[in-house]
Amino acid sequence: MSFTIDLGERTALVTGGGQGVGRAVCLSLAAAGARVLVNDFVPERADEVVKEIEAAGGTAAARPFDVSDYAAVTGAIGADQVDILVNNAGNAGPGGWDVKAPAAGSKGVSVSVGAFATTEPADWDRYFAVNLYGVMNCTRVALPGMIAAGEGRVITIVSDAGRVGEPNMAPYSAAKAGAAGFMRALAREVGGGGITVNNVSLSTVDTMGLEERAREDDQLADRLRRQLKRYMVPRLGRPDDVAGLVTFLASPLAAWITGQTYPVNGGYSVSV
Ligand SMILES: NC(=O)c1ccc[n+]([C@@H]2O[C@H](COP(=O)([O-])OP(=O)(O)OC[C@H]3O[C@@H](n4cnc5c(N)ncnc54)[C@H](O)[C@@H]3O)[C@@H](O)[C@H]2O)c1
């Protein structure tokens, strides 16, 4: 038996597509035949992924912008017909844990902001900017074209931090839960128009080099061992673990699936 996902003729926008989960999603959608618009806050990352896609025979173009800046989103993609929107940019936004050249000793800002009682409103903004407003901005700009076409896919990458809660990550958890709720409301608005809207919820996917660092850091290795005891499949996630489900949800095969949240999490939490 063979199984094919064909996204030919469709254009996909993947936010934060320059690395990690977003990069894997870009490569997967392109392999399924979509033309991929690779967004990233860091233009060089988007350019690299475009080159990778083209080298593999696919079609792509870079669309660098900050998803949290509505005017920038409108300026960059307002003229594009987006058939598939993957809202992936997240974590702590620009300058997050992905920083390639952090200040000495810094690993960048993580999603862990500390005990909520010790935080100030100014600490919360960056999580809402990228994880909630970024999702709303890109969706607002891409949606009219989908409505006009009578077809579309919106897929947002959320987090189990927002589903089941994580200590020290309250602002991030709140922003992700907000994005998931926004998706459910939207699903009800546009389901009659051929547009499906879903969330994919992740537990820890090793986009920050945790396993590599743990080889030289006993404390981190110990922390990971304890963390993985809660996973039914006891390993960290990999970006490719996520790309397959996103590509399926983006396809015609998923035309009757909407308003849902699918965990891709090694069994860290269960959905009933
Ligand atoms: N990695 C995990 O363990 C994990 C767990 C749960 C959920 N998630 C979610 O999955 C998604 C992908 O995570 P990841 O770890 O692959 O990300 P990452 O941090 O490795 O990469 C994100 C990319 O998005 C870009 N980006 C950040 N802010 C942006 C903005 N405002 N506008 C445009 N681009 C921006 C960054 O430059 C970066 O290239 C995020 O939404 C994240 O919150 C990740």
The ligand as a Tripos MOL2 file, in Angstrom:
@<TRIPOS>MOLECULE
LIG
   44    48     1     0     0
SMALL
NO_CHARGES

@<TRIPOS>ATOM
      1 N1         11.0080   23.1340   21.2400 N.am      1 LIG1
      2 C1         10.1370   22.7830   22.1950 C.2       1 LIG1
      3 O1         10.4410   22.0610   23.1600 O.2       1 LIG1
      4 C2          8.7050   23.2610   22.1220 C.ar      1 LIG1
      5 C3          7.7860   22.7470   23.0400 C.ar      1 LIG1
      6 C4          6.4590   23.1460   22.9590 C.ar      1 LIG1
      7 C5          6.0710   24.0470   21.9880 C.ar      1 LIG1
      8 N2          7.0080   24.5550   21.1340 N.ar      1 LIG1
      9 C6          6.5740   25.5220   20.1300 C.3       1 LIG1
     10 O2          6.9420   25.0440   18.8430 O.3       1 LIG1
     11 C7          7.2480   26.1370   17.9890 C.3       1 LIG1
     12 C8          8.6140   25.9220   17.3750 C.3       1 LIG1
     13 O3          9.5600   25.8140   18.4060 O.3       1 LIG1
     14 P1         11.1240   25.6200   18.1020 P.3       1 LIG1
     15 O4         11.7280   25.1540   19.3740 O.co2     1 LIG1
     16 O5         11.3110   24.8720   16.8580 O.co2     1 LIG1
     17 O6         11.5480   27.1390   17.8490 O.3       1 LIG1
     18 P2         12.9920   27.8130   17.8090 P.3       1 LIG1
     19 O7         13.0110   28.7850   18.9260 O.co2     1 LIG1
     20 O8         14.0700   26.7940   17.6980 O.co2     1 LIG1
     21 O9         12.9140   28.5730   16.4130 O.3       1 LIG1
     22 C9         11.9290   29.5150   16.2150 C.3       1 LIG1
     23 C10        12.2580   30.3410   14.9890 C.3       1 LIG1
     24 O10        11.2770   31.3630   14.9750 O.3       1 LIG1
     25 C11        11.8900   32.6040   14.7430 C.3       1 LIG1
     26 N3         11.1250   33.6360   15.4070 N.ar      1 LIG1
     27 C12        11.0800   33.9100   16.7320 C.ar      1 LIG1
     28 N4         10.3040   34.9580   16.9550 N.ar      1 LIG1
     29 C13         9.8410   35.3600   15.7570 C.ar      1 LIG1
     30 C14         9.0020   36.4090   15.3400 C.ar      1 LIG1
     31 N5          8.4970   37.2840   16.2290 N.pl3     1 LIG1
     32 N6          8.7240   36.5430   14.0250 N.ar      1 LIG1
     33 C15         9.2430   35.6770   13.1170 C.ar      1 LIG1
     34 N7         10.0650   34.6760   13.4570 N.ar      1 LIG1
     35 C16        10.3600   34.5200   14.7640 C.ar      1 LIG1
     36 C17        13.2740   32.4700   15.3210 C.3       1 LIG1
     37 O11        14.1820   33.3810   14.6840 O.3       1 LIG1
     38 C18        13.6150   31.0150   15.0620 C.3       1 LIG1
     39 O12        14.3310   30.8400   13.8470 O.3       1 LIG1
     40 C19         7.1090   27.3790   18.8460 C.3       1 LIG1
     41 O13         5.8180   27.9290   18.6860 O.3       1 LIG1
     42 C20         7.2560   26.8660   20.2540 C.3       1 LIG1
     43 O14         6.6410   27.7000   21.2150 O.3       1 LIG1
     44 C21         8.3110   24.1800   21.1660 C.ar      1 LIG1
@<TRIPOS>BOND
     1     1     2 1
     2     2     3 2
     3     2     4 1
     4     4     5 ar
     5     4    44 ar
     6     5     6 ar
     7     6     7 ar
     8     7     8 ar
     9     8     9 1
    10     8    44 ar
    11     9    10 1
    12     9    42 1
    13    10    11 1
    14    11    12 1
    15    11    40 1
    16    12    13 1
    17    13    14 1
    18    14    15 2
    19    14    16 1
    20    14    17 1
    21    17    18 1
    22    18    19 2
    23    18    20 1
    24    18    21 1
    25    21    22 1
    26    22    23 1
    27    23    24 1
    28    23    38 1
    29    24    25 1
    30    25    26 1
    31    25    36 1
    32    26    27 ar
    33    26    35 ar
    34    27    28 ar
    35    28    29 ar
    36    29    30 ar
    37    29    35 ar
    38    30    31 1
    39    30    32 ar
    40    32    33 ar
    41    33    34 ar
    42    34    35 ar
    43    36    37 1
    44    36    38 1
    45    38    39 1
    46    40    41 1
    47    40    42 1
    48    42    43 1
@<TRIPOS>SUBSTRUCTURE
     1 LIG1         1 GROUP 0 **** ****
